[in-house]
C-alpha cells in the first residue's frame, strides 16, 4: 500500500499536486477503515471531501467531516485506533490523536516519512496530516444515502444527499466569520449543475437557527444572504485560496463575482 502511495506521485512535477494526491490516498484508507468497523451506521460523510469522493468535485480537500445521524454504535476513539492499525499494516508510520471533549469531536492522523520519501520534504520526521471532525449534534433535517465508492479502494459510505450537502455549504458561507475560497468554488460547482441543485430547506433553516438564533435568518432567502456575503469579499483572494487544491489550477479563475451572480440569478 505504501508503494501505491509513492507510485501516485512518481513523475508529478508540481509539489502541491503531489501533496494533494498523497493526502487523498490516506483519506481513502481512513474511510475504508471506518467502513470496516461499521462507523457508517451512526455516521454520515459530509463536506467538501464527500463531494470529491462521491460526486467528482474537481478540487482536492484537506479534512474528513462527518455528522452523527444515530447515537447507537458511536465509538470515535475505536474507529481512529483501527485507522492507525490499518495504516501501520499498510506500511505507513501513523500517529493518531483523539479529542472528544467538545461537541465536535476531533481526531488527527499524522504519517511520518512519506513526505520525505516522495521528495516533498527534506526532513524525515515531517508528517502529512489529516484532520477528522465529527459533529455529534448536527442540525436536524438531513437526508442520507448509501453508496459504494471505488476511489483508490472500495468501501461503502453513508452520506448526506446532494441537497443536504448544499445546505451545509450554504450555512458555512452565510455563517462563517471569514471567507474560504473553497466554499465559494464549491457553490459555483453546485450552481453549475443543470438543473441547479436546490438546497434542503429544512436542514438549512435548522442550521441557521442553531448558530444565529431562532428565526434570525430565512433559509428560503438564501440567495439574498449569499449575495450580501459576496459583496464583502475580495474575489481575487478567494480564487487564490482555492487554486492550490484544484485539479486544474487555471480553473480557479472561474471563481468571479459576475459568474456567481449569474448562476445565483439565472
C-alpha positions in Angstrom: 0.0 0.0 0.0 2.9 2.4 0.8 4.3 1.6 -2.7 1.0 2.6 -4.2 1.1 5.9 -2.5 4.7 6.5 -3.8 3.6 5.5 -7.3 0.8 8.1 -7.2 3.3 10.9 -7.2 6.1 9.4 -9.3 6.7 11.8 -12.1 4.5 14.6 -10.7 6.4 17.8 -11.0 4.1 20.1 -9.1 4.7 19.6 -5.3 1.2 20.9 -4.5 -0.5 18.3 -6.7 1.8 15.6 -5.3 0.8 16.6 -1.7 -2.9 16.6 -2.7 -2.6 13.1 -4.2 -0.9 11.7 -1.1 -3.4 13.2 1.3 -6.3 11.9 -0.7 -4.8 8.4 -0.7 -4.5 8.4 3.1 -8.1 9.8 3.3 -9.3 6.7 1.4 -7.5 4.5 3.9 -9.2 6.2 6.8 -12.6 6.0 5.1 -12.2 2.3 4.4 -11.2 1.7 8.0 -14.3 3.5 9.1 -16.4 1.3 6.7 -14.8 -1.9 8.1 -15.7 -1.1 11.7 -19.3 -0.1 10.6 -18.8 3.6 11.5 -21.2 4.5 8.7 -24.1 3.1 10.6 -24.1 6.1 13.1 -22.1 8.5 10.8 -22.8 10.3 7.6 -20.0 11.7 5.4 -20.3 15.4 4.7 -18.3 18.4 3.5 -16.0 19.1 0.5 -14.2 15.7 0.7 -17.6 14.0 0.4 -18.2 16.0 -2.7 -14.8 14.9 -4.0 -15.2 11.2 -3.3 -18.9 10.9 -4.2 -19.5 13.4 -6.9 -16.2 14.0 -8.5 -15.7 17.6 -7.4 -12.6 18.8 -9.3 -10.7 20.0 -6.3 -8.9 18.2 -3.5 -9.8 18.6 0.1 -7.9 18.5 3.4 -10.3 17.2 6.1 -12.7 14.4 6.6 -16.0 15.7 8.0 -18.9 13.6 9.4 -22.2 14.1 11.2 -23.7 11.8 13.7 -27.1 10.5 12.5 -27.6 7.9 15.2 -26.1 7.6 18.7 -26.2 3.8 18.6 -22.8 2.3 18.0 -20.8 5.5 18.2 -17.2 4.9 19.1 -14.9 7.5 17.6 -11.9 6.6 19.6 -12.1 3.0 18.5 -12.5 4.0 14.8 -9.4 6.1 15.0 -7.5 3.3 16.6 -8.5 1.0 13.8 -7.4 3.6 11.2 -4.0 3.7 12.9 -3.7 -0.1 12.9 -4.7 -0.4 9.2 -2.2 2.3 8.1 0.6 0.6 10.0 -0.3 -2.7 8.4 -0.2 -0.9 5.0 3.4 0.1 5.7 3.0 3.6 6.9 4.2 5.2 10.2 0.9 6.7 11.6 0.3 8.7 14.8 -3.3 9.2 15.8 -4.8 11.6 18.4 -8.4 12.0 19.5 -10.3 14.7 21.4 -13.9 14.2 22.3 -14.3 17.0 25.0 -16.3 19.3 22.7 -19.5 18.9 20.6 -17.4 18.4 17.5 -15.0 15.5 18.2 -11.6 16.0 16.5 -9.0 13.5 15.5 -5.7 13.8 13.7 -3.9 11.2 11.6 -0.3 12.1 11.0 2.0 10.0 8.9 5.8 10.4 9.1 8.3 9.7 6.4 6.0 9.9 3.4 6.7 13.5 2.5 10.5 12.8 2.8 10.3 9.6 0.7 8.5 11.4 -2.1 10.9 14.3 -2.1 8.3 16.8 -0.8 10.3 17.5 2.4 13.9 17.3 3.3 13.0 16.4 6.9 12.3 12.7 7.5 10.3 13.5 10.6 7.8 15.9 8.9 4.3 14.5 8.9 1.5 14.5 6.5 -1.7 15.3 8.5 -5.4 14.6 8.0 -8.0 16.1 10.3 -11.1 14.2 11.2 -14.1 16.1 12.6 -17.4 14.5 13.8 -20.3 16.8 14.6 -22.1 15.0 17.4 -25.1 17.4 17.4 -25.7 18.4 13.8 -28.9 20.3 12.9 -31.8 18.0 12.1 -33.4 17.6 8.7 -30.7 15.9 6.6 -31.5 13.1 4.2 -29.0 10.3 3.9 -28.0 7.9 1.1 -25.5 5.0 0.9 -23.1 4.3 -1.9 -20.1 2.1 -2.8 -17.1 4.2 -3.5 -14.2 2.9 -5.6 -11.7 5.8 -5.3 -8.3 4.2 -4.7 -10.0 1.3 -2.8 -13.5 0.0 -2.4 -15.8 0.8 0.6 -19.4 1.6 1.5 -20.3 5.1 2.8 -23.4 6.6 4.3 -23.6 10.3 3.3 -25.9 13.3 3.1 -27.7 13.6 -0.3 -26.6 16.4 -2.6 -29.3 19.0 -1.5 -28.3 18.4 2.2 -24.7 18.8 1.3 -25.5 22.1 -0.4 -27.4 23.2 2.7 -24.3 22.6 4.8 -22.2 24.5 2.4 -24.6 27.5 2.3 -24.7 27.5 6.1 -20.9 27.8 6.1 -20.9 30.6 3.5 -23.6 32.6 5.3 -22.4 32.0 8.9 -18.6 31.6 8.7 -16.8 34.7 10.1 -14.1 34.5 7.5 -14.2 33.6 3.8 -12.8 30.4 2.3 -12.3 30.3 -1.4 -13.0 26.5 -1.3 -16.6 27.2 0.0 -17.3 29.7 -2.8 -15.8 27.4 -5.5 -18.0 24.6 -4.3 -21.0 26.8 -4.5 -20.0 27.7 -8.1 -19.8 23.9 -8.8 -23.3 23.2 -7.3 -25.0 26.0 -9.2 -23.4 25.0 -12.5 -25.4 21.8 -12.5 -28.3 21.5 -14.9 -30.7 21.9 -13.5 -29.0 23.6 -10.5 -29.1 21.8 -7.2 -31.6 23.2 -4.7 -30.7 23.1 -1.0 -32.5 21.1 1.6 -34.5 24.0 3.2 -35.3 22.2 6.5 -31.7 21.4 7.1 -30.5 24.9 6.2 -33.1 26.5 8.4 -32.2 24.3 11.3 -28.5 25.1 10.8 -29.1 28.8 10.7 -31.3 28.7 13.8 -28.7 26.7 15.6 -25.8 29.2 15.0 -27.6 32.5 14.6 -30.7 32.2 16.8 -34.2 31.1 16.1 -35.8 32.9 13.2 -32.9 35.4 12.6 -32.4 34.2 9.0 -34.8 32.7 6.5 -33.4 29.7 4.6 -35.7 30.4 1.7 -33.9 33.8 1.3 -30.5 32.0 0.9 -29.8 33.7 -2.4 -30.1 37.2 -0.8 -28.0 36.1 2.2 -25.3 34.7 -0.1 -25.2 37.9 -2.2 -24.8 40.0 0.8 -21.8 38.0 1.9 -20.3 38.0 -1.6 -20.2 41.8 -1.7 -17.9 41.9 1.3 -15.1 39.7 -0.1 -12.1 40.1 -2.4 -12.7 37.6 -5.2 -9.0 37.5 -6.2 -8.1 36.4 -2.7 -10.8 33.7 -2.8 -9.6 32.5 -6.1 -6.0 32.4 -4.8 -7.2 30.4 -1.7 -8.8 27.6 -3.8 -6.1 27.4 -6.5 -3.7 25.1 -4.7 -6.4 22.5 -4.3 -7.7 22.5 -7.9 -7.1 19.6 -10.3 -6.6 22.2 -13.0 -5.4 25.3 -11.1 -6.3 27.6 -14.0 -10.0 26.9 -13.4 -9.8 28.9 -10.1 -10.2 32.0 -12.4 -13.8 30.9 -12.9 -14.5 32.0 -9.3 -15.6 35.6 -10.0 -18.3 37.8 -8.6 -20.0 38.0 -12.0 -20.0 34.3 -12.6 -21.5 33.6 -9.2 -24.2 36.3 -9.5 -25.2 35.0 -13.0 -25.6 31.5 -11.5 -27.5 32.7 -8.4 -29.9 34.7 -10.5 -30.0 33.0 -14.0 
